[in-house]
């Protein structure tokens, strides 16, 4: 399926880049006819062919090689609010597994899990999008995902794909309604919505019960070191402001923050949430997000996601507040060009 999609995408992109030289030649040919001179097609034809071959080579590389590359980035997060007992505390931040990326390739998931565990983290934070379309994507990798290990466990939140917004195959609910002759469009829509919500709950139960992760759905978890404490706040996917693209707003930051104080880390999938509700509106020192994938493309340090998101990849600091946006582990489109899967090791410091 992924290979077929990549071939179709390559053909379309090749045709697209081939058009420009031909348009330029056509314009020159028309002008030449009017001015009584002949314009050779050969240079434009060769340019067109060269562009097509260049694009196809890039896509092939991105599919066959680029999407399996991995990098570990090590950063620090400084805050005077950090309790002394947590100075040097190591958080491994991962995001956007999109397990359909690894269909038939469990060794690739094992490699990522081994790389995370090799960092011997105090805590692993996963900021959403375990799957792309359905919970069935996770089943083949259960035994591998259960190997993720940190002293204080794995904490996670749900991203937009985890709410199965792009899965339109809830056929069983539709068939059940049709069998009962409930073919009213509103009834069908309700059936599909209920089926989707039920599968989201299955995914949540899978993370909590099967994988043993601490899934935070508009709630928080406190980690203690003697009399000191660190609070991890997690919210369901929340899109903020005019950034990005329309997804779903199921987060309740106020509820998640209730009765919390001191040093807190917020896990929220969409980085646009930071400017909308966190920055200058709370005193949360550190926010971890994913979602953008850094567009799965980087050119000379620039990524196309920066067109849509103010914080598109990496570490951003405004006054005393920091957000780190992870580039993700998997793919929505099965290519990565100079944009490896990312494991982020964040060391907390006073």
N, C-alpha and C positions, 0 to 999 in steps of 0.2 A: 504493500500500500504506500509506504513512504517512498520507495524507489519510483513507483509510478507517478506520484505527485511531483517528485523532483524532476523527472524527465519532462513532464508537462510544463512545469515552471521554467525549465531550461529552454525549451522550445519557444515559449512565449517571450521570455526575456531576450533570447537571441533574435527573434523577429523584430522586437522593439528597437534594439540597438542598430539593427540593419536598416531601419527605415530612414534615419537621419541622413546618412550619406546619399541615399537615393533621392531624398527630397531636395537636397542641395544640388545634385546633378540635374534633376528635373527643372528646377528654377533656372539653373545655368543654361540648360538646353533651350528653354523657352526664350530667355534673353538672347541667346545665340541666334535663334531663328529670326528674331526681330532685328538683330544687328548684323546679320549675314556672316556669322562665323560658326565654326563647328567645335563643340566641346566633347572631348573624348570621355567615354564612360569608364575606361579601364581603371584610372586611379580611384574613382569612387567605388567601383565594384570591388577592388582589392581591399580598400579601407573597410567596406561593409563586411566582407568575409573575415578580415582580421579581427574586427570587433566581435563578431559572432563567436569565433574560435576562442578569443580571450575570455568572453563571458562564460562560455561553456566550460572552459578550463577552471575558472574560478568556482563555478557551481559544483563541478565534480570534486574539486579539492575540498570545498566546504562540506560536502556531503560525506565523502569517503574518509577524510582526514580531520578536517577542522572541528567537526562536532564531537570528536572523541578526545580532543585536547583538554587538558585540565591545568589549572594554576591554583596555588595556595598563596593568598595575600595576607600579610601580617601587618596589623595596624594597632594603634593604641587609642584608648578613649579616656581622656583625662577629665576629672571632675573633683572639686573639693568636697562635694557631697558624699563621695564614696567612703564607706566605713573602713577603718584601718584593717579589719580582718579580711576584707575583700581586695586589698591592694595586691595586684598581680594576678587576680582572678582571670581565667582564660575561657572565653566564650567562642565556640566555633559556630559561625553563622552560615547556614546553607538555605537555599530557596529553590522553588520552581523545578521540582524533579521531573514533572511531566513524564510519567513512567512509560507512556506509549513510545517515547523516544527510544527506549531500550528493548523494545519487543524482540524476543529471540536472542538477546545479547546480555544475559545475566552477568557475564564476566565484567562488563563495563560498569554495572551497578556495584559489583563487589569491589572493583578498583576504587570507586569513589568512597564507599563505606570504609574500606581499609585506610584510605588517606585521611579521612576524618578521625578515625580512632587512633591513628598514629600520632596525632597532635595531643593526645591525652588531655582532652578538655575537661574543665570543671563543669561545663554546661554546653549542650548543643541546642541551638535555636533554629527552628525551621519556619520560614515565613510564608508558607502557603504554596498552593498548586502542586499537590502530590500527584494528581492525575490531570488528564486533559479533557476526557469525555465521560469516563465512567469508572466505577470502583473495580471493575474486572481487570483494569490495567495493572492494579497493584498485586493481585493474587500470585503471579509467578515469582515475585520478588520478596515475598513475606519473610522467608527465612533469612535472607540477606539483610533486609531493613531492620530486623530484630537484633542484628549484631551491633547496630549503632549504640555506642556506650559512652557515658560521661558520668562523673562522680555524682552530679545532681540531676541526671536524667536528660531526656530530650523533651523540649517544649515546642509546641507548634500552634499555628493558627490556620484558618481556612482562607484560601485565595479565591479569586473570581471563578477559576476553572473548577475548584472543589465544589462550587455550588451548581455545577453541571449545566451552566447557562447555555452551552453550545451543543448539548446533547438533545436531539429532537426525536430520539428513537424510542420513546416510551410507548411502544406499540401495544404492549399488553393491556395497559390501562385504556387505550383507545379502543382496542378490540373488545374489551369487556363492556365498555359503554355501548359500542355498536351492537353487540349481541343483545343487549337489553333495549336496543332501539332508542338509546339516548343520544341521538346524533346532533342535538343542538350544539352549535359552536362553543357556547359558553360552558356547557357541560363537559365537552371534550377538553377544553382548555383547563377546567378545574381538575379533571382526571389526570392530565399531564402534569399539572402543578403539584398535585398530591404525590404522584409517582416520583417526581423529581425530588421533592422534599424528603420522601422516604429514603431515597437512595443517598441523599446528603447525610441523613442520620446514620445510614449504614457505613458511610465513609468515616464519619466521626467516631462511631463505635469501633471501627477497624483500627483507627489510630490509637484510641484509648485502650481497648481491651486486647486486641491482637498484637499490636506493636509495643504496647506498654508506654506510649508517649503521653505526656501531660498536655492535652489539647485545651487551649484557653479560648473559650467562646464568650467574649465580653466579661472576662473574669481575670483574677490574678492569682499568683502563687508566690509564697514567701519562702526564701531560702535563708536559713539561719547559720551563723557562725558565732557560737557563744551568745553574747548579748547583742551582737550586730546582726543586721538583716539586709537582704537585697530582695526587691520585689520585681517579679516579671509580670507585666500586664499584657494581655493578648486580646485583640478584637477581631471579629469577623471582617471580611473584606469591606473596605470603605473607600469610596472614591471621593476626592476632595476638589472643589473648585472646578475650573475649566480645563484642567490638565488631563492628558491622556484621552481615553475613549470611554464611552458609557459602559459600565459593568453593573455592579450591585452595591447597595449601601445597607449592609446588615450590622454594621458596627455600632457599639454603644460605649464610647470612651468614658463617659461619666459613670456608668454602671461599673465598668471594669476597674475604675480608679477608686471606687468607694472605699473609705477607711484605709487608704494607703498613704504613706508619706516616706520621706527619706529618699535614698537612691533607688531609682526605678528604671527599668528597661522596658520599652514598649515594642511589642511585636505587632506590626500591621503590614499587610501584604502590599498595598498600593502606596508608593511614596508621596503621592499627591495629598494624602491624608495629613502629612506632617505640617505643611503650611496651612492647611484648612483648619485644623483643630489642636495642634500640638505646639508649634512654634509660637512663642510669646503669649500663648494662651494657657500653658501649663508650665511647671518647672521640671518636666521629665528630661533628664540629662541626655539619655541615649535612646534613639529609635532605630530599629532594624526593619528593613523592607526588602522587597524583591520586585517582581512583576514586570519590569521593563526589559529584562534579559539583555540590557545594553544593546537592544535591537539585534543581537546576535551578529553584529557587524561593527568593526572598528577600523577607521581609516585615519592613520597618523594621529591617534589619540582621540579622535572625534567619533561619536556614535550617533546614528540617526534618531535614537530615542530622545536625544536632547531637544529635538524639534517639538516634542509633545510634553516632556516632563522637565521641570526646573531642576530636579534632582534625579538624574538618569542612571548614574553608576558611580560607585565609590563613596568617599567620605566627604561630608559637607558639615561645616561648623558655622553657626550663627550665634554670636554672643556665647552663652554657656551651654548651648544645646547642640547636639550632634545627631546626624542621621547617616547610616551607612546603607547604601543600596547595592545589594548583591546581584551579580549578573546571571545567577541561576545555574542549575546543573543540566537540565534537559532543554528541549526545544519544542516550540509550537510548529514552526516550519523547520524541516530537518536539515538545516545548514548552520554552520558557524564559521565566520570568516574573521580571523585574527581576534576572536572573542571567545577564549576558552571557558569551559565550565569553571565555576569559581567556588572555592572553599575559603572563607574568610576567618582568620584567627584574630580575635579582638582581645587585647589585654587591657583590663581595667586598671587605671592608675589614679592616685589622688593628685 
